[in-house]
Amino acid sequence: MVEQRDGNEVWKLAPLRKNIYSLRDLRKVVHAANERYPAFIAAIDDPDAGLKAIDKVAQPVREDGRSCRGFNLFLSDDYHLFLMLARGEWCISGFRAVVLGAHLPWLAPTRCSWLLKRLRTHGFIKKVGRRYKYYLTRMGRRVLVTALDIRESVALPALCEARA
């Protein structure tokens, strides 16, 4: 809180004076900085967790006696689906089957519903209650980023080198 010359109090950043009277305020600032650092370190994911999650999504899953095949990033349909899900706008407002069909025009509406069911079965997306909107789960975001990174930065360059 900074008090202006006309008597108004305004919230803004102000430099701390370097004297003994500002130690209380300095302690608050330093303590907040010290709390942010461990929070940042805790937010860093273990790279093995992403690889384990990719392996989990690649395996077939059984639900209610029915089998649902896994995802293969080297198949064109699965790759384009992952690219569509990687768009940042879906983190804000979610996505629906209609949007999925609009961005992947070769899919029939029944196929879009089937893909959503497949993504939900694998734990990749979650449904917003009483709506037809879906969001990526934490595991889904981790798998998406790791899988696309592996494909773009490891697998494709290695295949191009082997070809040359």
OpenMM code with the backbone's topology and positions (N, CA, C; nanometers):
from openmm import Vec3, app, unit

residues = "MET VAL GLU GLN ARG ASP GLY ASN GLU VAL TRP LYS LEU ALA PRO LEU ARG LYS ASN ILE TYR SER LEU ARG ASP LEU ARG LYS VAL VAL HIS ALA ALA ASN GLU ARG TYR PRO ALA PHE ILE ALA ALA ILE ASP ASP PRO ASP ALA GLY LEU LYS ALA ILE ASP LYS VAL ALA GLN PRO VAL ARG GLU ASP GLY ARG SER CYS ARG GLY PHE ASN LEU PHE LEU SER ASP ASP TYR HIS LEU PHE LEU MET LEU ALA ARG GLY GLU TRP CYS ILE SER GLY PHE ARG ALA VAL VAL LEU GLY ALA HIS LEU PRO TRP LEU ALA PRO THR ARG CYS SER TRP LEU LEU LYS ARG LEU ARG THR HIS GLY PHE ILE LYS LYS VAL GLY ARG ARG TYR LYS TYR TYR LEU THR ARG MET GLY ARG ARG VAL LEU VAL THR ALA LEU ASP ILE ARG GLU SER VAL ALA LEU PRO ALA LEU CYS GLU ALA ARG ALA".split()
positions = [
    Vec3(0.0859, -0.1162, 0.0000),
    Vec3(0.0000, 0.0000, 0.0000),
    Vec3(0.0912, 0.1234, 0.0000),
    Vec3(0.0685, 0.2108, -0.0962),
    Vec3(0.1473, 0.3333, -0.1076),
    Vec3(0.0523, 0.4508, -0.0889),
    Vec3(0.0905, 0.5431, -0.0015),
    Vec3(0.0080, 0.6610, 0.0210),
    Vec3(0.0572, 0.7736, -0.0686),
    Vec3(-0.0348, 0.8294, -0.1483),
    Vec3(-0.0016, 0.9378, -0.2394),
    Vec3(0.0051, 1.0696, -0.1621),
    Vec3(0.0581, 1.1747, -0.2243),
    Vec3(0.0690, 1.3057, -0.1580),
    Vec3(-0.0669, 1.3681, -0.1297),
    Vec3(-0.1681, 1.3316, -0.2123),
    Vec3(-0.3009, 1.3880, -0.1898),
    Vec3(-0.3790, 1.3095, -0.0845),
    Vec3(-0.3193, 1.2036, -0.0261),
    Vec3(-0.3830, 1.1287, 0.0810),
    Vec3(-0.4461, 0.9977, 0.0371),
    Vec3(-0.4568, 0.9735, -0.0930),
    Vec3(-0.5128, 0.8472, -0.1419),
    Vec3(-0.4131, 0.7335, -0.1206),
    Vec3(-0.4677, 0.6147, -0.0894),
    Vec3(-0.3840, 0.4966, -0.0763),
    Vec3(-0.4038, 0.4085, -0.1983),
    Vec3(-0.2945, 0.3682, -0.2614),
    Vec3(-0.2970, 0.2914, -0.3846),
    Vec3(-0.2075, 0.1687, -0.3672),
    Vec3(-0.2550, 0.0519, -0.4226),
    Vec3(-0.1723, -0.0677, -0.4224),
    Vec3(-0.0810, -0.0652, -0.5437),
    Vec3(0.0484, -0.0600, -0.5232),
    Vec3(0.1447, -0.0735, -0.6312),
    Vec3(0.2808, -0.1066, -0.5732),
    Vec3(0.3685, -0.1497, -0.6604),
    Vec3(0.5019, -0.1858, -0.6143),
    Vec3(0.5809, -0.0606, -0.5818),
    Vec3(0.6470, -0.0667, -0.4700),
    Vec3(0.7316, 0.0451, -0.4289),
    Vec3(0.8631, -0.0129, -0.3790),
    Vec3(0.9727, 0.0579, -0.4000),
    Vec3(1.1008, 0.0054, -0.3526),
    Vec3(1.1053, 0.0054, -0.1991),
    Vec3(1.1699, -0.0967, -0.1451),
    Vec3(1.1871, -0.1031, 0.0001),
    Vec3(1.3066, -0.0187, 0.0397),
    Vec3(1.2884, 0.0562, 0.1446),
    Vec3(1.4019, 0.1328, 0.1951),
    Vec3(1.4975, 0.0391, 0.2645),
    Vec3(1.6228, 0.0719, 0.2597),
    Vec3(1.7244, -0.0134, 0.3190),
    Vec3(1.7583, 0.0358, 0.4593),
    Vec3(1.6647, 0.0110, 0.5503),
    Vec3(1.6907, 0.0432, 0.6897),
    Vec3(1.6252, -0.0628, 0.7769),
    Vec3(1.6463, -0.0529, 0.9043),
    Vec3(1.5985, -0.1549, 0.9967),
    Vec3(1.4464, -0.1579, 1.0059),
    Vec3(1.3801, -0.0505, 0.9714),
    Vec3(1.2344, -0.0442, 0.9833),
    Vec3(1.1619, -0.1201, 0.8713),
    Vec3(1.2321, -0.1491, 0.7633),
    Vec3(1.1679, -0.2207, 0.6525),
    Vec3(1.1925, -0.3716, 0.6592),
    Vec3(1.2529, -0.4225, 0.7643),
    Vec3(1.2817, -0.5658, 0.7747),
    Vec3(1.1542, -0.6501, 0.7779),
    Vec3(1.0497, -0.6006, 0.8405),
    Vec3(0.9249, -0.6759, 0.8461),
    Vec3(0.8679, -0.6953, 0.7051),
    Vec3(0.8674, -0.5907, 0.6254),
    Vec3(0.8180, -0.6016, 0.4878),
    Vec3(0.9117, -0.6869, 0.4015),
    Vec3(1.0413, -0.6709, 0.4232),
    Vec3(1.1390, -0.7493, 0.3489),
    Vec3(1.1248, -0.8984, 0.3815),
    Vec3(1.0953, -0.9307, 0.5065),
    Vec3(1.0763, -1.0698, 0.5470),
    Vec3(0.9585, -1.1309, 0.4718),
    Vec3(0.8494, -1.0569, 0.4553),
    Vec3(0.7329, -1.1069, 0.3821),
    Vec3(0.7674, -1.1335, 0.2355),
    Vec3(0.8417, -1.0431, 0.1742),
    Vec3(0.8785, -1.0579, 0.0334),
    Vec3(0.9701, -1.1787, 0.0141),
    Vec3(1.0696, -1.1926, 0.1001),
    Vec3(1.1644, -1.3027, 0.0889),
    Vec3(1.0953, -1.4360, 0.1184),
    Vec3(1.0063, -1.4379, 0.2168),
    Vec3(0.9346, -1.5604, 0.2494),
    Vec3(0.8467, -1.6042, 0.1319),
    Vec3(0.7798, -1.5108, 0.0667),
    Vec3(0.6965, -1.5439, -0.0491),
    Vec3(0.7820, -1.5998, -0.1623),
    Vec3(0.9002, -1.5410, -0.1840),
    Vec3(0.9899, -1.5914, -0.2880),
    Vec3(1.0390, -1.7318, -0.2533),
    Vec3(1.0688, -1.7551, -0.1269),
    Vec3(1.1146, -1.8875, -0.0845),
    Vec3(1.0039, -1.9917, -0.0951),
    Vec3(0.8793, -1.9533, -0.0825),
    Vec3(0.7681, -2.0471, -0.0983),
    Vec3(0.7413, -2.0786, -0.2454),
    Vec3(0.7646, -1.9827, -0.3336),
    Vec3(0.7403, -2.0056, -0.4758),
    Vec3(0.8402, -2.1041, -0.5360),
    Vec3(0.9637, -2.1028, -0.4882),
    Vec3(1.0659, -2.1909, -0.5455),
    Vec3(1.0342, -2.3390, -0.5229),
    Vec3(1.0045, -2.3846, -0.3995),
    Vec3(0.9688, -2.5269, -0.3854),
    Vec3(0.8408, -2.5641, -0.4615),
    Vec3(0.7480, -2.4695, -0.4730),
    Vec3(0.6270, -2.4970, -0.5514),
    Vec3(0.6627, -2.5191, -0.6981),
    Vec3(0.7586, -2.4420, -0.7485),
    Vec3(0.8043, -2.4584, -0.8867),
    Vec3(0.8737, -2.5930, -0.9040),
    Vec3(0.9600, -2.6289, -0.8119),
    Vec3(1.0326, -2.7560, -0.8206),
    Vec3(0.9336, -2.8734, -0.8141),
    Vec3(0.8315, -2.8613, -0.7305),
    Vec3(0.7327, -2.9689, -0.7186),
    Vec3(0.6495, -2.9834, -0.8455),
    Vec3(0.6366, -2.8758, -0.9225),
    Vec3(0.5559, -2.8802, -1.0444),
    Vec3(0.6282, -2.9474, -1.1609),
    Vec3(0.7596, -2.9647, -1.1502),
    Vec3(0.8352, -3.0285, -1.2573),
    Vec3(0.8025, -3.1766, -1.2562),
    Vec3(0.7575, -3.2268, -1.3700),
    Vec3(0.7187, -3.3670, -1.3797),
    Vec3(0.8401, -3.4556, -1.4003),
    Vec3(0.8283, -3.5760, -1.3534),
    Vec3(0.9282, -3.6787, -1.3763),
    Vec3(0.9142, -3.7245, -1.5212),
    Vec3(1.0221, -3.7229, -1.6020),
    Vec3(1.0072, -3.7642, -1.7425),
    Vec3(0.9613, -3.9083, -1.7582),
    Vec3(0.9945, -3.9942, -1.6627),
    Vec3(0.9500, -4.1332, -1.6713),
    Vec3(0.7989, -4.1442, -1.6574),
    Vec3(0.7379, -4.0504, -1.5842),
    Vec3(0.5922, -4.0551, -1.5669),
    Vec3(0.5216, -4.0366, -1.7010),
    Vec3(0.5746, -3.9481, -1.7859),
    Vec3(0.5152, -3.9280, -1.9182),
    Vec3(0.5277, -4.0519, -2.0054),
    Vec3(0.6427, -4.1183, -1.9979),
    Vec3(0.6617, -4.2393, -2.0775),
    Vec3(0.5721, -4.3525, -2.0279),
    Vec3(0.5547, -4.3626, -1.8964),
    Vec3(0.4649, -4.4647, -1.8423),
    Vec3(0.3206, -4.4363, -1.8833),
    Vec3(0.2845, -4.3090, -1.8850),
    Vec3(0.1486, -4.2727, -1.9252),
    Vec3(0.1259, -4.3023, -2.0732),
    Vec3(0.2271, -4.2792, -2.1578),
    Vec3(0.2156, -4.3120, -2.3006),
    Vec3(0.1961, -4.4619, -2.3176),
    Vec3(0.2707, -4.5399, -2.2409),
    Vec3(0.2559, -4.6845, -2.2481),
    Vec3(0.1159, -4.7271, -2.2050),
    Vec3(0.0623, -4.6600, -2.1037),
    Vec3(-0.0726, -4.6923, -2.0562),
    Vec3(-0.1774, -4.6617, -2.1634),
    Vec3(-0.1625, -4.5504, -2.2332),
    Vec3(-0.2588, -4.5110, -2.3363),
    Vec3(-0.2459, -4.6000, -2.4597),
    Vec3(-0.1272, -4.6553, -2.4839),
    Vec3(-0.1066, -4.7402, -2.6013),
    Vec3(-0.1650, -4.8804, -2.5819),
    Vec3(-0.1895, -4.9214, -2.4588),
    Vec3(-0.2424, -5.0551, -2.4313),
    Vec3(-0.3941, -5.0581, -2.4484),
    Vec3(-0.4490, -5.1694, -2.4938),
    Vec3(-0.5955, -5.1792, -2.5006),
    Vec3(-0.6565, -5.1853, -2.3610),
    Vec3(-0.7771, -5.1312, -2.3476),
    Vec3(-0.8461, -5.1246, -2.2190),
    Vec3(-0.9809, -5.1948, -2.2326),
    Vec3(-1.0201, -5.2666, -2.1283),
    Vec3(-1.1511, -5.3324, -2.1263),
    Vec3(-1.2411, -5.2580, -2.0286),
    Vec3(-1.3612, -5.2240, -2.0763),
    Vec3(-1.4599, -5.1581, -1.9908),
    Vec3(-1.5959, -5.2192, -2.0204),
    Vec3(-1.6632, -5.2645, -1.9175),
    Vec3(-1.7950, -5.3278, -1.9307),
    Vec3(-1.7930, -5.4452, -2.0283),
    Vec3(-1.6854, -5.5219, -2.0242),
    Vec3(-1.6752, -5.6392, -2.1107),
    Vec3(-1.6399, -5.6090, -2.2551),
    Vec3(-1.6163, -5.4829, -2.2875),
    Vec3(-1.5811, -5.4451, -2.4247),
    Vec3(-1.4376, -5.3962, -2.4283),
    Vec3(-1.3683, -5.4281, -2.5341),
    Vec3(-1.2291, -5.3886, -2.5496),
    Vec3(-1.2198, -5.2599, -2.6306),
    Vec3(-1.1296, -5.1744, -2.5911),
    Vec3(-1.1070, -5.0474, -2.6618),
    Vec3(-0.9580, -5.0389, -2.6930),
    Vec3(-0.9236, -5.0297, -2.8202),
    Vec3(-0.7827, -5.0341, -2.8579),
    Vec3(-0.7085, -4.9092, -2.8121),
    Vec3(-0.5764, -4.9229, -2.8021),
    Vec3(-0.4925, -4.8123, -2.7593),
    Vec3(-0.4653, -4.7137, -2.8726),
    Vec3(-0.3887, -4.6109, -2.8410),
    Vec3(-0.3542, -4.5085, -2.9387),
    Vec3(-0.2137, -4.5326, -2.9902),
    Vec3(-0.1946, -4.5150, -3.1204),
    Vec3(-0.0647, -4.5299, -3.1843),
    Vec3(-0.0334, -4.3981, -3.2532),
    Vec3(0.0694, -4.3308, -3.2073),
    Vec3(0.1019, -4.1982, -3.2590),
    Vec3(0.1545, -4.2011, -3.4020),
    Vec3(0.1928, -4.3198, -3.4506),
    Vec3(0.2413, -4.3280, -3.5871),
    Vec3(0.1289, -4.3505, -3.6872),
    Vec3(0.0084, -4.3760, -3.6395),
    Vec3(-0.1070, -4.3815, -3.7289),
    Vec3(-0.1536, -4.2386, -3.7560),
    Vec3(-0.1878, -4.2114, -3.8789),
    Vec3(-0.2239, -4.0757, -3.9191),
    Vec3(-0.3456, -4.0230, -3.8421),
    Vec3(-0.4491, -4.1062, -3.8262),
    Vec3(-0.5701, -4.0605, -3.7573),
    Vec3(-0.5423, -4.0245, -3.6118),
    Vec3(-0.4671, -4.1090, -3.5423),
    Vec3(-0.4353, -4.0809, -3.4022),
    Vec3(-0.3462, -3.9573, -3.3899),
    Vec3(-0.2519, -3.9419, -3.4818),
    Vec3(-0.1626, -3.8260, -3.4785),
    Vec3(-0.2415, -3.6965, -3.4997),
    Vec3(-0.3310, -3.6944, -3.5969),
    Vec3(-0.4107, -3.5740, -3.6215),
    Vec3(-0.5067, -3.5463, -3.5054),
    Vec3(-0.5564, -3.6501, -3.4429),
    Vec3(-0.6396, -3.6325, -3.3233),
    Vec3(-0.5590, -3.5685, -3.2118),
    Vec3(-0.4355, -3.6149, -3.1901),
    Vec3(-0.3505, -3.5581, -3.0856),
    Vec3(-0.3165, -3.4125, -3.1172),
    Vec3(-0.2896, -3.3830, -3.2441),
    Vec3(-0.2605, -3.2444, -3.2821),
    Vec3(-0.3809, -3.1539, -3.2562),
    Vec3(-0.5005, -3.2041, -3.2855),
    Vec3(-0.6207, -3.1253, -3.2616),
    Vec3(-0.6394, -3.1017, -3.1116),
    Vec3(-0.6140, -3.2037, -3.0304),
    Vec3(-0.6302, -3.1883, -2.8860),
    Vec3(-0.5240, -3.0983, -2.8242),
    Vec3(-0.4116, -3.0802, -2.8941),
    Vec3(-0.3022, -2.9983, -2.8414),
    Vec3(-0.3294, -2.8482, -2.8541),
    Vec3(-0.4369, -2.8103, -2.9182),
    Vec3(-0.4688, -2.6681, -2.9317),
    Vec3(-0.4994, -2.6096, -2.7945),
    Vec3(-0.4436, -2.4954, -2.7649),
    Vec3(-0.4583, -2.4349, -2.6334),
    Vec3(-0.5979, -2.3874, -2.6005),
    Vec3(-0.6779, -2.3604, -2.7004),
    Vec3(-0.8125, -2.3079, -2.6746),
    Vec3(-0.9007, -2.4082, -2.6019),
    Vec3(-0.8697, -2.5383, -2.6133),
    Vec3(-0.9528, -2.6380, -2.5467),
    Vec3(-0.9309, -2.6370, -2.3960),
    Vec3(-0.8170, -2.5861, -2.3502),
    Vec3(-0.7928, -2.5763, -2.2059),
    Vec3(-0.8833, -2.4712, -2.1426),
    Vec3(-0.9228, -2.3723, -2.2180),
    Vec3(-1.0050, -2.2639, -2.1651),
    Vec3(-1.1522, -2.3011, -2.1654),
    Vec3(-1.2022, -2.3426, -2.2810),
    Vec3(-1.3467, -2.3627, -2.2934),
    Vec3(-1.3889, -2.5072, -2.3130),
    Vec3(-1.2945, -2.5997, -2.3220),
    Vec3(-1.3302, -2.7381, -2.3473),
    Vec3(-1.3662, -2.7586, -2.4945),
    Vec3(-1.3963, -2.8814, -2.5312),
    Vec3(-1.4346, -2.9098, -2.6696),
    Vec3(-1.5502, -3.0083, -2.6700),
    Vec3(-1.6194, -3.0135, -2.7841),
    Vec3(-1.7347, -3.1010, -2.8005),
    Vec3(-1.7127, -3.1902, -2.9218),
    Vec3(-1.8002, -3.2864, -2.9417),
    Vec3(-1.7897, -3.3771, -3.0558),
    Vec3(-1.8041, -3.3013, -3.1872),
    Vec3(-1.8858, -3.1970, -3.1878),
    Vec3(-1.9049, -3.1167, -3.3088),
    Vec3(-1.7738, -3.0495, -3.3486),
    Vec3(-1.7008, -2.9993, -3.2507),
    Vec3(-1.5718, -2.9346, -3.2782),
    Vec3(-1.4724, -3.0375, -3.3291),
    Vec3(-1.4764, -3.1543, -3.2706),
    Vec3(-1.3891, -3.2622, -3.3151),
    Vec3(-1.4154, -3.2933, -3.4618),
    Vec3(-1.5432, -3.3007, -3.5005),
    Vec3(-1.5786, -3.3254, -3.6400),
    Vec3(-1.5409, -3.2109, -3.7318),
    Vec3(-1.5454, -3.0871, -3.6807),
    Vec3(-1.5093, -2.9719, -3.7634),
    Vec3(-1.3593, -2.9680, -3.7920),
    Vec3(-1.2785, -3.0079, -3.6956),
    Vec3(-1.1333, -3.0044, -3.7146),
    Vec3(-1.0787, -3.1310, -3.7801),
    Vec3(-1.1551, -3.2374, -3.7769),
    Vec3(-1.1168, -3.3616, -3.8435),
    Vec3(-1.2302, -3.3984, -3.9399),
    Vec3(-1.2387, -3.3301, -4.0563),
    Vec3(-1.3567, -3.3402, -4.1425),
    Vec3(-1.3794, -3.4783, -4.2041),
    Vec3(-1.2808, -3.5647, -4.2076),
    Vec3(-1.3004, -3.6963, -4.2664),
    Vec3(-1.3727, -3.7926, -4.1724),
    Vec3(-1.3991, -3.7489, -4.0482),
    Vec3(-1.4674, -3.8347, -3.9513),
    Vec3(-1.6184, -3.8169, -3.9596),
    Vec3(-1.6899, -3.9262, -3.9555),
    Vec3(-1.8358, -3.9220, -3.9474),
    Vec3(-1.8756, -3.8884, -3.8041),
    Vec3(-1.9960, -3.8338, -3.7823),
    Vec3(-2.0384, -3.7993, -3.6453),
    Vec3(-2.0356, -3.9179, -3.5489),
    Vec3(-2.0693, -4.0364, -3.5967),
    Vec3(-2.0649, -4.1527, -3.5077),
    Vec3(-1.9213, -4.1878, -3.4711),
    Vec3(-1.8309, -4.1651, -3.5637),
    Vec3(-1.6883, -4.1913, -3.5380),
    Vec3(-1.6339, -4.0922, -3.4344),
    Vec3(-1.6810, -3.9665, -3.4382),
    Vec3(-1.6392, -3.8670, -3.3390),
    Vec3(-1.6827, -3.9100, -3.1997),
    Vec3(-1.8054, -3.9578, -3.1872),
    Vec3(-1.8541, -4.0052, -3.0581),
    Vec3(-1.7737, -4.1244, -3.0101),
    Vec3(-1.7385, -4.2126, -3.1018),
    Vec3(-1.6584, -4.3282, -3.0667),
    Vec3(-1.5195, -4.2868, -3.0188),
    Vec3(-1.4588, -4.1868, -3.0855),
    Vec3(-1.3273, -4.1373, -3.0421),
    Vec3(-1.3348, -4.0766, -2.9025),
    Vec3(-1.4412, -4.0005, -2.8744),
    Vec3(-1.4568, -3.9432, -2.7406),
    Vec3(-1.4699, -4.0537, -2.6359),
    Vec3(-1.5440, -4.1573, -2.6670),
    Vec3(-1.5585, -4.2709, -2.5756),
    Vec3(-1.4237, -4.3383, -2.5533),
    Vec3(-1.3489, -4.3526, -2.6596),
    Vec3(-1.2159, -4.4144, -2.6510),
    Vec3(-1.1210, -4.3301, -2.5657),
    Vec3(-1.1243, -4.1987, -2.5859),
    Vec3(-1.0398, -4.1092, -2.5058),
    Vec3(-1.0800, -4.1127, -2.3581),
    Vec3(-1.2092, -4.1172, -2.3309),
    Vec3(-1.2568, -4.1237, -2.1919),
    Vec3(-1.2203, -4.2561, -2.1271),
    Vec3(-1.2302, -4.3645, -2.2016),
    Vec3(-1.1978, -4.4957, -2.1471),
    Vec3(-1.0514, -4.5035, -2.1058),
    Vec3(-0.9656, -4.4412, -2.1814),
    Vec3(-0.8227, -4.4415, -2.1498),
    Vec3(-0.7856, -4.3377, -2.0439),
    Vec3(-0.8799, -4.2560, -2.0013),
    Vec3(-0.8507, -4.1550, -1.9004),
    Vec3(-0.7826, -4.0320, -1.9559),
    Vec3(-0.7943, -4.0129, -2.0853),
    Vec3(-0.7285, -3.9008, -2.1525),
    Vec3(-0.8071, -3.7715, -2.1360),
    Vec3(-0.9400, -3.7818, -2.1370),
    Vec3(-1.0258, -3.6647, -2.1210),
    Vec3(-1.1283, -3.6933, -2.0122),
    Vec3(-1.1903, -3.5862, -1.9630),
    Vec3(-1.2998, -3.6002, -1.8663),
    Vec3(-1.4153, -3.5125, -1.9129),
    Vec3(-1.5344, -3.5560, -1.8784),
    Vec3(-1.6543, -3.4859, -1.9206),
    Vec3(-1.6965, -3.3870, -1.8125),
    Vec3(-1.7396, -3.2696, -1.8558),
    Vec3(-1.7943, -3.1712, -1.7645),
    Vec3(-1.9359, -3.2153, -1.7307),
    Vec3(-1.9711, -3.2125, -1.6041),
    Vec3(-2.1015, -3.2628, -1.5610),
    Vec3(-2.2185, -3.1958, -1.6297),
    Vec3(-2.3124, -3.2772, -1.6779),
    Vec3(-2.4369, -3.2345, -1.7412),
    Vec3(-2.4177, -3.1493, -1.8662),
    Vec3(-2.3046, -3.1602, -1.9283),
    Vec3(-2.2784, -3.0893, -2.0531),
    Vec3(-2.2121, -3.1849, -2.1502),
    Vec3(-2.2035, -3.1443, -2.2729),
    Vec3(-2.1371, -3.2254, -2.3738),
    Vec3(-1.9974, -3.1729, -2.4017),
    Vec3(-1.9319, -3.1190, -2.2998),
    Vec3(-1.7972, -3.0653, -2.3145),
    Vec3(-1.6978, -3.1551, -2.2443),
    Vec3(-1.5771, -3.1571, -2.2985),
    Vec3(-1.4698, -3.2415, -2.2464),
    Vec3(-1.3439, -3.1581, -2.2266),
    Vec3(-1.2646, -3.1970, -2.1277),
    Vec3(-1.1353, -3.1347, -2.1006),
    Vec3(-1.0302, -3.2436, -2.0919),
    Vec3(-0.9051, -3.2084, -2.1214),
    Vec3(-0.7955, -3.3022, -2.1025),
    Vec3(-0.7696, -3.3198, -1.9538),
    Vec3(-0.7425, -3.4422, -1.9127),
    Vec3(-0.7031, -3.4663, -1.7744),
    Vec3(-0.5554, -3.4325, -1.7590),
    Vec3(-0.5080, -3.4367, -1.6370),
    Vec3(-0.3668, -3.4098, -1.6124),
    Vec3(-0.2807, -3.5130, -1.6859),
    Vec3(-0.3210, -3.6400, -1.6763),
    Vec3(-0.2488, -3.7449, -1.7462),
    Vec3(-0.2595, -3.7246, -1.8971),
    Vec3(-0.3743, -3.6799, -1.9444),
    Vec3(-0.3920, -3.6543, -2.0865),
    Vec3(-0.2995, -3.5459, -2.1382),
    Vec3(-0.2844, -3.4385, -2.0620),
    Vec3(-0.1912, -3.3321, -2.1023),
    Vec3(-0.0481, -3.3838, -2.1042),
    Vec3(-0.0120, -3.4630, -2.0024),
    Vec3(0.1239, -3.5172, -1.9946),
    Vec3(0.1516, -3.6087, -2.1128),
    Vec3(0.0569, -3.6961, -2.1450),
    Vec3(0.0736, -3.7883, -2.2575),
    Vec3(0.0812, -3.7111, -2.3882),
    Vec3(-0.0051, -3.6141, -2.4040),
    Vec3(-0.0092, -3.5358, -2.5266),
    Vec3(0.1240, -3.4672, -2.5530),
    Vec3(0.1758, -3.3988, -2.4538),
    Vec3(0.3019, -3.3260, -2.4708),
    Vec3(0.4170, -3.4229, -2.4937),
    Vec3(0.4244, -3.5277, -2.4139),
    Vec3(0.5345, -3.6224, -2.4269),
    Vec3(0.5300, -3.6946, -2.5609),
    Vec3(0.4126, -3.7399, -2.6019),
    Vec3(0.4002, -3.8151, -2.7271),
    Vec3(0.4340, -3.7288, -2.8482),
    Vec3(0.3827, -3.6073, -2.8512),
    Vec3(0.4125, -3.5202, -2.9653),
    Vec3(0.5600, -3.4809, -2.9671),
    Vec3(0.6182, -3.4608, -2.8493),
    Vec3(0.7604, -3.4269, -2.8414),
    Vec3(0.8459, -3.5432, -2.8901),
    Vec3(0.8123, -3.6644, -2.8497),
    Vec3(0.8889, -3.7812, -2.8944),
    Vec3(0.8774, -3.7969, -3.0454),
    Vec3(0.7578, -3.7804, -3.0977),
    Vec3(0.7397, -3.7980, -3.2426),
    Vec3(0.8150, -3.6914, -3.3216),
    Vec3(0.8022, -3.5655, -3.2798),
    Vec3(0.8613, -3.4551, -3.3570),
    Vec3(1.0127, -3.4432, -3.3392),
    Vec3(1.0637, -3.4677, -3.2200),
    Vec3(1.2057, -3.4409, -3.1968),
    Vec3(1.2932, -3.5654, -3.1951),
    Vec3(1.2365, -3.6840, -3.1824),
    Vec3(1.3178, -3.8051, -3.1766),
    Vec3(1.2898, -3.8972, -3.2949),
    Vec3(1.1654, -3.9399, -3.3092),
    Vec3(1.1330, -4.0431, -3.4067),
    Vec3(1.1481, -3.9948, -3.5509),
    Vec3(1.0888, -3.8813, -3.5846),
    Vec3(1.0961, -3.8352, -3.7238),
    Vec3(1.2383, -3.8010, -3.7693),
    Vec3(1.3191, -3.7286, -3.6870),
    Vec3(1.4583, -3.7065, -3.7310),
    Vec3(1.5376, -3.8361, -3.7469),
    Vec3(1.5135, -3.9350, -3.6595),
    Vec3(1.5847, -4.0624, -3.6714),
    Vec3(1.5444, -4.1346, -3.7990),
    Vec3(1.4170, -4.1292, -3.8346),
    Vec3(1.3716, -4.1928, -3.9576),
    Vec3(1.4268, -4.1214, -4.0812),
    Vec3(1.4373, -3.9886, -4.0740),
    Vec3(1.4931, -3.9134, -4.1869),
    Vec3(1.6418, -3.9424, -4.2046),
    Vec3(1.7149, -3.9594, -4.0950),
    Vec3(1.8573, -3.9925, -4.1040),
    Vec3(1.8768, -4.1322, -4.1606),
    Vec3(1.7930, -4.2260, -4.1203),
    Vec3(1.8047, -4.3626, -4.1694),
    Vec3(1.7732, -4.3696, -4.3183),
    Vec3(1.6881, -4.2814, -4.3642),
    Vec3(1.6470, -4.2800, -4.5042),
    Vec3(1.7580, -4.2246, -4.5941),
    Vec3(1.8369, -4.1302, -4.5409),
    Vec3(1.9401, -4.0634, -4.6226),
    Vec3(2.0629, -4.1450, -4.6417),
] * unit.nanometer
topology = app.Topology()
chain = topology.addChain("A")
for resn in residues:
    res = topology.addResidue(resn, chain)
    for name in ("N", "CA", "C"):
        topology.addAtom(name, app.Element.getBySymbol(name[0]), res)
